[in-house]
């Protein structure tokens, strides 16, 4: 039968990846300047959580889709029906 072509990266994953990249650039150049470990805990540095969270959402979607697509339920069902036909 017709098997759909697997995309390397979907549109939503692309949007998450590109937006996290541009957010990272914007936040680091305009809002946050980290010169020591102590400055990570200032209120301004909390803006770094936005691009980090967006990138983690991208990774979860990208990796999770790979794991789900590599495990094919249809193949297991076909093998079971073939083995049932041979036995019966």
C-alpha positions in Angstrom: 0.0 0.0 0.0 0.9 3.7 -0.1 3.3 4.7 2.6 3.5 8.4 3.4 6.9 10.0 2.9 8.6 10.9 6.2 9.6 14.5 6.5 12.9 15.3 8.0 11.5 18.3 9.9 7.9 19.6 10.0 6.7 23.1 9.7 5.9 23.5 13.4 9.4 22.1 14.4 11.0 24.6 12.0 9.1 27.5 13.5 10.1 26.4 17.0 13.8 26.0 16.0 14.1 29.3 14.1 12.1 31.3 16.8 14.3 29.9 19.6 17.4 30.9 17.6 16.2 34.5 17.0 14.9 34.8 20.6 18.3 33.6 21.9 20.0 36.3 19.8 17.6 39.0 20.8 17.7 38.2 24.5 21.4 37.8 24.8 22.2 41.1 22.9 19.6 43.4 24.3 18.4 42.2 27.7 20.9 39.9 29.4 24.5 40.4 30.0 26.0 37.6 32.1 29.5 38.3 33.3 29.6 35.9 36.3 27.7 32.9 37.7 26.0 35.2 40.2 24.4 37.2 37.5 22.5 34.2 36.3 20.2 34.6 39.3 19.2 38.2 38.6 15.7 38.9 37.4 16.9 40.0 33.9 18.5 36.6 33.3 15.1 34.9 33.6 14.5 36.0 30.0 16.9 33.2 29.0 14.2 30.7 30.0 12.1 31.6 27.0 14.5 30.5 24.2 15.6 27.5 26.3 12.0 26.4 26.8 11.2 26.9 23.1 14.3 24.9 22.1 13.4 22.1 24.5 9.9 21.9 22.9 11.5 21.6 19.5 13.8 18.8 20.7 10.9 16.9 22.3 8.9 17.1 19.1 11.8 16.3 16.8 13.1 13.3 18.8 9.7 12.1 19.8 8.5 11.9 16.2 11.6 9.9 15.3 10.9 7.4 18.0 7.2 7.0 17.1 7.9 6.7 13.4 10.6 4.0 13.7 8.2 1.7 15.6 5.7 0.4 13.0 2.6 -1.3 14.4 1.5 -2.4 10.9 4.6 -4.6 10.4 3.9 -6.4 13.7 0.3 -7.0 12.7 1.3 -8.3 9.3 3.7 -10.8 10.9 1.1 -12.0 13.3 -1.4 -12.6 10.5 1.2 -14.5 8.4 2.1 -16.7 11.3 -1.6 -17.4 12.0 -2.1 -18.4 8.4 0.8 -20.8 8.4 -0.4 -22.4 11.6 -4.1 -22.7 10.5 
